[in-house]
Amino acid sequence: MEAACLFVADFAVAIARRDTPALHGRPVVIGGSPEEHAQVTACSVEAAAAGVTVGTTLRRALTLCPGAVFLPLQESAIAAESERLSGLLELYSPVIEVIALGHVHFNVHGLARMTGMADWPYLRDLQEAAAATSGLPVQLAAAETVFAAHAAAVTIFDSTDGRTQGRRRTGPAENPVLVSSGETRTFLAGLPVEVLPVSPLVHVRLRLFGLEHLGQVADLPFSAIQAQFGREGARAWELANGRDDAVITPRREAIRVNEEVDLPAPTARSEPLVVGTRALLQRALSRPAIRGQVLRRLDWRLGLENGEQISRRAVFREPTSDPARMLLVLTGKIERLQLPAPAVALGITLSGLCSEYGHQADLWPNGPRRQRELLDAIAQLNAREGAPQVYRIVEVQPWSRIPERQLALVAFDG
Amino acid sequence: MVPDSRTPTGAGRFRRLNGPRPVAVEATPRGTPTAVLWLGVYQPVATVLDTWRIDDEWWRDEIARRYFALELASGRHVTVYHDLVNDAWYAQEYASPKENAKQKRA
């Protein structure tokens, strides 16, 4: 077991149903109320059965499914829930790739062995932990390849002992799916062609050719399917045969530095806020995580006595690490504030780290005098160490295909 | 008569550049790298950007290398090759054929 896929079908609907259990079994449409000029962003299986699809206008959705419950799209809450799910998996696996909201691929190589468990009980515990923590109907699957794990998770099967039986169900399986090593091709053979990551047009064309399952695709000669469908066909054939070189790409952790302070006394004046901000900036910029780097974004927060929070964001056109420049940008924003209550706490977050550009001077300015000084310095260095210290790159066999023969270093004599 | 340049001679005046460095690589049974030991940590391979093969000098010390231009999970780009003669892995800077083609087009 190398790769695993955790999938929550209809993620936004699942969150709505968790928060409002009365929605279970009822058609749910997410995107807004029917009188709004907006489109459906998610819908439940019941609504989909009535003809509602993502992208349908909300009015049309109401016509198709009059009994549906229409809910607004709470993007930030859904994103936070997805983040929470990824955070949970990060406790188990070091390599996690978020594919979409409620859909995560992660590496499970050696994790079960590390905990002294067999593969399937490990997966079962993981699925139970994810379901219990999130309260969502999570489906977990693992296999030797990323595609097999993904296909097993998004296509729901009866799985009582970890071995797939090949019978499709309409709801999430209670148990995780484990595709054993060596059985990948057999397992994939029964899956519908829609699970292949190719364009919808290719799905349609495969169906028109009478190819409904991956097994039928896998049995075709490679040359035939490549000739008919090109690169996508070649990829589909390889995946159907259980060949998948895809690697899970973990997300990059963005460096953020937070600094907060409680003000010594509640204040509504701007001067103490500017002084406090200056102190926070100096403290944040001296942190080892960002020392020597420049940044683009600064989030400034103010906690008020009445519990409200005011925030302002400054995005620098040119990245900087200069606290004076940052404070200059913020001071104007702070002075324009009309506070409804005295401020009691202050906080900043620095993010958007990047490297500096455009300020680098030439190491060796041109000019014969400077050149002579440089040669003298090299001669002195060589004399002190007793061996050449500075080399120049020369072409030896630039035509060679062997990289180490193309160039060499020769002692620099001036 | 060529005058004495007074330049000392010796192996120290000439150094090989871009020599292959031994590197630990985990690979699939088909020989595609899946992880590279980089700075003491096995970093998973995110993408195989390009692969090419060099076979040369079969008439003396045979050279048979399969190169892989890789992007590691950390975002770092490395080029490694599998020495098919000694069955060993090395890291070596080398512009891949794809990069060369891009530079020529530019």
Interface residues (C-beta under 8 A of the other chain):
Chain A: V95 N107 D245 V247 I248 T249 P250 R252 A387 P388 Y391 I393 R401 I402 P403 E404 Q406 L407 A408 L409 V410 A411 D413
Chain B: T7 G12 R13 F14 R15 R16 L17 N18 G19 P20 T28 T32 T34 P44 V45 A46 T47 V48 I54 D56 I63 A73 G75 Q92 E93 Y94
